[in-house]
């Protein structure tokens, strides 16, 4: 293959070949980056037109198993149904390129992206958009505006552009930004949670001790939610990278662009006479119709107006009249927001709709939450399982099969918006919304080795059902007694802009999404953002306006979280059905007795108490997972009985002020870990080992020493110790 263009970009090199493959397509490009090869093609039907008010664009991203030297998984050894990753990538490319097409473009157009060779470290989503945009740019379709993508990670506190997949494993940020030289067009962002090793507060740390040493202590979960100011800074830097890349693309691709044919657009002018007639005689009725918040009620009101007018003006075309009414309705909605600062339902620009939360409404489910905000309602149901219940998958760049132990599945049946459509397999939108909610919640959820599945059934929708899924998902997790390191809520933001005037809307409803200029979903805690998705209909948005929107969204999240916290106080667990997990220790010498000859004893325990058992033979750690807490208690008691009185580790409850004898288990630079009766550990800081100053812990104690210690502090399930007087 002869490559016509070689580009050195930030942290990567891309090579493009034009006019060598797929010559009968309107545009085609062969992209090579490392060992990754992608073919992107663009085909347009020049003779057909779609007489509807939408862009007939289809994007298909397809991975070929041979690209990584693999056979397709499953019984049929041929690529069939697209994977979730393929579907989500198709959606990303579609959302990024759709703003390029002019209003009224009506020719069916298809963009295909085929992965023919895959490098294990390649970012296929970034390369897919770059290839698709290049094929569109050099095609004979009259669009000469390059769009590209940049991935941004945060590794060891440093911002990295276009990191490799292996680098992303260490990142606490996953930001995918698509845009042109001038504008950001699409944003997807997730803060990636991490397991850290922490023990004591900063106030307990000797100033002479390196705080980083404390990371050797006890693991805890951190969501790494990103603050608004930091995100704006990162976006500004990413926008510079996009401008730099797109400038290079356009300069390099221009010599290979085909002579364009003139695009035909079907923009039918709205009948001015009809608009004026409706404005003169039906403004009040139209305003009443707009105030009907449910989609079905609003459609009925507008249809009634249309029928009334046609009785008087029978010679008018109904389709033209419908467009005239829609045009006037849109103008009225936007004018009321910009001029009066009041929305169609009477809310202020920053006001969140009324919220109602009920938990564990399904008695046989592990946990559930019914979250209602205005006329949007999500029933989110939690199911807990063990490691065997995880979803197995293998991406093209993976070296082997992986397990997905945190799942969010989102369903959007037609009845939620009053439509008689059949319920079938999840569509792109449902997969995308479920993925957004998963990204929002996953980083803050403490799974403790369990498999977690959340299913969101949208029962009613009038804007922001994905964010209702986030809120309902958090409540379902708490209703299932799953630890979440911080409360997470989501809110959808919108904007209306005319010239220099704009208004940012909090918690948008369907009408404002349809007639507005921005669809902006942001989820997170009171402190920062865990996930964000933005599609810009204007063709761009300034960072200052985006910053204002982010702060307005933070205020809304705070309000929603306060309501959720009040509801959390009233949760009653489904004790009879909620599975449980217990982790305890026994003397490792008794493990063989618990397993029994040929596994007979452990099988009897599993069947009798309906539990799953994992045993660490070296450490004597036993993990029990069962369908209910009574079964867990019975299985633990039985195992401890087998281990015998001396072999079973006594369970001891401690309180501040207790003085006990402990054994020095491990010495570290900043103190010593002490094993207490009951098989639990505590930490005594170096400053508490002696009344005077000491340089080294080993000057005072040695591993194996027994000493009297006092319980001085609890931080969660972690114990801080002092030397007993």
Helices and strands as residue ranges (DSSP letters): E 5-9, E 12-17, E 27-33, E 36-44, E 57-63, G 65-68, H 84-97, G 98-100, E 109-117, H 124-138, E 148-155, E 158-161, H 165-168, E 171-179, E 184-191, E 194-198, G 202-204, G 211-216, E 218-222, H 228-253, G 254-256, H 272-290, H 295-312, H 318-335, I 336-340, E 355-359, E 367-373, E 376-385, G 387-389, E 391-393, E 402-404, E 406-411, G 414-417, H 428-442, E 451-460, H 465-479, E 489-498, E 501-506, H 510-515, E 518-524, E 529-536, H 543-568, E 580-585, G 588-590, H 591-595, G 597-599, H 600-609, E 611-616, E 621-626, H 629-643, E 659-668, E 671-676, E 680-685, G 686-688, G 697-699, E 706-715, E 718-723
